Amino acid sequence: MAPGFTMFDVEKFDGTGNFGLWQTRVKDILVQQGILKGL
């Protein structure tokens, strides 16, 4: 792994629960890592 790389464990969305909340969690992690624009 690259220096400064942090791995987060985010479960795949399985169709149950709130998709908007799951999506927000994933985007927050990407923002913290500075890679949201990569998508």
Stockholm file with secondary structure:
# STOCKHOLM 1.0

chainA/1-39         MAPGFTMFDVEKFDGTGNFGLWQTRVKDILVQQGILKGL
#=GR chainA/1-39 SS CCTTCCCCCCCCCCSSSCHHHHHHHHHHHHHHHTCGGGC
#=GC SS_cons        CCTTCCCCCCCCCCSSSCHHHHHHHHHHHHHHHTCGGGC
//
